[in-house]
Amino acid sequence: MAFPEPLERLIRALERFPGVGARSAERMALHILRSPREEVADLAISLRDARLETVRCSRCRNVSLQELCPICADPERDARLVCVVEGPREVEKMESSGAFHGLYHVLLEGFAPREGASPEADALAALHARVSADGVEEVVLATAPDREGEGAALLVAEHLHGLPVRLTRLARGVPVGSRLEYLHGEILAEAFRGRCSLPAKEKP
Amino acid sequence: MAFPEPLERLIRALERFPGVGARSAERMALHILRSPREEVADLAISLRDARLETVRCSRCRNVSLQELCPICADPERDARLVCVVEGPREVEKMESSGAFHGLYHVLLEGFAPREGASPEADALAALHARVSADGVEEVVLATAPDREGEGAALLVAEHLHGLPVRLTRLARGVPVGSRLEYLHGEILAEAFRGRCSLPAKEKP
């Protein structure tokens, strides 16, 4: 005996989510059966709304409700500075840090760097066009400091080769607030390589 | 900056699934944004169908499309034998073993023994009524051999106290096909306690 057909169909549909295997999909589906109808209807509507109402910003390619996202549309932001990130989550994170006041460029078409997606050709072409035309002075590569992120950063650098723009990347080192004893050796090695002089002390 | 409202709403809705935290919900939601529209529509429809088209079998309380589930409606099944299980997954598992030809009683209203749900009073009352009226001769307790399952089995036994029915439970011991070196000590201890005599060898 298998589950009734509508339940089986739901399980198959849920299995398409990244990281959701057969057993998780089954648990999720059984959860649906015992959820209030309004809650299930709400989820179904949310799914469609999120898919149908959001678009990619025509400038930075971040997920957006308007053709131009609020960040790109904000005249207060410094358009000479473009921060290249992997996906919308990284934009959110950067914004919450409050440290960056330029614009973004969301690199990965598929939004899924950790699931094997790589920067799509048109995301790179769009960045090239932006940098060529929009008076961009500096591109900060803020992809993840791991193999995929490094690879993506390399691709971007290659694509922008020859354009009169300053290419930078986030500093590497010991993360503020951490304790050295818990850090991976490679983090410390990178921080050693990048060590910098303290400013000379002023005499009292 | 947060995500656009429809995306945030979807994330909140997905977080209601058991075992889905904030980060997983975010990943799932971003997956939805890059899925084909037809796939998202299909998921939304599957959710509603599964919730609206399935009911609980009026006899065994398993998930079903009809008022009486196919197992309960099958005249070939032995109605004198009732196997008490925690949820629909256990029914499916038992059926795939091919070892049981009686009927079931699905104990947990909430389908969620591992998430703190306990057998609901009306599931127990329904079992009591079945056993009293339907000529049931044996009730096999097939709840999980862990604390929650034991607790549920105890509750069932208490509820059926005084009825002229044989109460049994699944055998405990070393699982067939396993290697002893990998088994937990408690499994071996239980198998020792339950050891049984070999049948006397016939002389050649």
Contacts between the chains, C-beta under 8 A, distances in Angstrom:
chain1	res1	chain2	res2	distance
A	1	B	70	7.2
A	1	B	71	6.9
A	1	B	91	7.2
A	1	B	92	6.1
A	1	B	95	4.1
A	1	B	96	7.6
A	2	B	92	6.9
A	3	B	63	6.8
A	3	B	88	6.6
A	3	B	92	6.6
A	4	B	53	7.7
A	4	B	54	5.7
A	4	B	63	6.3
A	4	B	64	6.4
A	4	B	65	4.7
A	5	B	65	7.4
A	6	B	46	7.2
A	6	B	49	4.5
A	6	B	50	4.5
A	6	B	53	4.6
A	6	B	54	6.1
A	6	B	65	7.5
A	7	B	50	5.2
A	7	B	54	6.1
A	7	B	63	6.3
A	9	B	46	5.0
A	9	B	49	7.1
A	9	B	50	7.1
A	10	B	46	4.3
A	10	B	47	6.3
A	10	B	49	7.4
A	10	B	50	4.0
A	12	B	46	8.0
A	13	B	39	8.0
A	13	B	42	6.0
A	13	B	43	4.4
A	13	B	46	4.4
A	13	B	47	7.9
A	14	B	43	7.4
A	16	B	31	8.0
A	16	B	35	7.4
A	16	B	39	6.9
A	16	B	43	7.6
A	17	B	28	4.9
A	17	B	31	5.8
A	18	B	27	6.0
A	18	B	28	7.3
A	18	B	31	5.4
A	19	B	24	6.7
A	19	B	27	6.7
A	20	B	28	7.6
A	24	B	19	6.7
A	26	B	89	6.4
A	27	B	18	6.0
A	27	B	19	6.7
A	28	B	17	5.0
A	28	B	18	7.3
A	28	B	20	7.6
A	29	B	50	6.4
A	30	B	63	7.8
A	30	B	87	7.0
A	30	B	88	6.6
A	30	B	89	7.4
A	30	B	111	4.8
A	30	B	112	7.6
A	31	B	16	8.0
A	31	B	17	5.8
A	31	B	18	5.4
A	31	B	111	7.7
A	31	B	112	7.4
A	32	B	47	6.0
A	32	B	50	5.8
A	32	B	51	5.7
A	33	B	50	6.5
A	33	B	51	6.4
A	33	B	54	5.9
A	33	B	63	6.1
A	33	B	111	6.8
A	34	B	109	7.8
A	34	B	110	5.7
A	34	B	111	5.4
A	34	B	112	7.3
A	35	B	16	7.4
A	35	B	51	7.1
A	37	B	51	6.1
A	37	B	52	7.2
A	39	B	13	8.0
A	39	B	16	6.9
A	40	B	47	5.5
A	40	B	48	6.3
A	40	B	51	4.3
A	41	B	48	6.5
A	42	B	13	6.0
A	43	B	13	4.4
A	43	B	14	7.4
A	43	B	16	7.6
A	43	B	47	6.0
A	44	B	44	4.0
A	44	B	45	7.5
A	44	B	47	4.8
A	44	B	48	5.2
A	45	B	44	7.5
A	46	B	6	7.1
A	46	B	9	5.0
A	46	B	10	4.3
A	46	B	12	8.0
A	46	B	13	4.4
A	47	B	10	6.3
A	47	B	13	7.9
A	47	B	32	6.0
A	47	B	40	5.6
A	47	B	43	6.0
A	47	B	44	4.8
A	47	B	47	7.7
A	48	B	40	6.3
A	48	B	41	6.6
A	48	B	44	5.3
A	49	B	6	4.4
A	49	B	9	7.1
A	49	B	10	7.4
A	50	B	6	4.5
A	50	B	7	5.3
A	50	B	9	7.1
A	50	B	10	4.0
A	50	B	29	6.4
A	50	B	32	5.8
A	50	B	33	6.5
A	51	B	32	5.7
A	51	B	33	6.4
A	51	B	35	7.1
A	51	B	37	6.0
A	51	B	40	4.3
A	52	B	37	7.1
A	53	B	4	7.7
A	53	B	6	4.6
A	54	B	4	5.7
A	54	B	6	6.0
A	54	B	7	6.0
A	54	B	33	5.9
A	63	B	3	6.8
A	63	B	4	6.3
A	63	B	7	6.3
A	63	B	30	7.7
A	63	B	33	6.0
A	64	B	4	6.4
A	65	B	4	4.7
A	65	B	5	7.4
A	65	B	6	7.4
A	70	B	1	7.3
A	71	B	1	7.0
A	87	B	30	7.0
A	88	B	3	6.6
A	88	B	30	6.6
A	89	B	26	6.4
A	89	B	30	7.4
A	91	B	1	7.2
A	92	B	1	6.0
A	92	B	2	6.9
A	92	B	3	6.6
A	95	B	1	4.0
A	96	B	1	7.5
A	109	B	34	7.8
A	110	B	34	5.7
A	111	B	30	4.7
A	111	B	31	7.7
A	111	B	33	6.8
A	111	B	34	5.4
A	112	B	30	7.6
A	112	B	31	7.4
A	112	B	34	7.3
